Amino acid sequence: MDDSPQTFRATVERHQARVFSIAYRIVGERGTAEEVAQDVFLELYRQLKRLESEDHVTAWLRRVACHRATDALRRRAARVDTAGVAYEDGMELRAAAPGFLPLMNRVEQLLMTLPPAQRSVVLLRYQEDMEAEDIALEMGMPLATVRSHLQRAVKLLREKAQRSLKEYCRG
Amino acid sequence: MVEPIDDFERDLREQLTARDAPEGFADRVMARVAERHEARQRRWWWLRQPVWGWAAATALAAVVAVSAGRQHEIQQRRQGEEARAQVMLALRITGTTLRDVERKINNPAGAQRRAGNRDQKED
């Protein structure tokens, strides 16, 4: 692929929402998400000559964004250790706050309570609209693992959503 | 295989549409790309200095000169060896001729016979 500044800028503009959303929904914090997304595009700039098509670029960006965001999450978890758990619990509590946050934020916050591997798979399935087979190929995971992550994640999200709705009605 | 989806999954898909990147995101990425490009250029600036061009030209000239000198030396040695071989051959011929003449002087009949035998062998 062409790595001239004009073409690269167009590529960034075309994919920035996708990459930022993946990073944000995995790390759960805008500043870190932007940092991760910028790093992903810098890495893309270095690798651009090796990528053959627009589809290849899209698949590469999804994969690297998931991995980099998960790494950032692990680094943060290693830094704060137990604070990571508190953060997730906090997200869930805020998600249950009655009528305070719009639904989109609530879904994103519920997503933050999932383990990172499940988060990535859910994002690729529902944000990127990919089939389980394609996710398995793109992430280099066995298909059975992808399916099991999806089933568990959707079940958990459903339960959490119902719980928060009940709490909302009660409150 | 396309998996069937229920209402909850449909909601998930609707709620998880891509968010807009923060304002000025592309500008910041391009600034970091330019910064990295400049840093890389600064790191290799010494390689683009004219002194390296001169150094390369001098090294090339030295290699050519040494190579030509060596070639000349080889050629001279070969010519010397050829001349030496020619001198040795001439000396051998002269020696044989002198020995024949000496025999003829000392023993003309025997020398004539030996000369005859030699002519027959040559025929």
Interface residues (C-beta under 8 A of the other chain):
Chain A: P5 F8 R9 V12 E13 Q16 A17 R18 V19 F20 S21 Y24 R25 R30 E34 A37 Q38 F41 L42 Y45 L103 M104 V107 E108 L111 V122 L123 Y126 Q127 D129 E131 A132 E133 V154 L157 R158 A161
Chain B: M1 V2 E3 F8 E9 D11 L12 R13 Q15 L16 T17 A18 R19 D20 A21 P22 F25 A26 R28 V29 M30 R32 V33 A34 R36
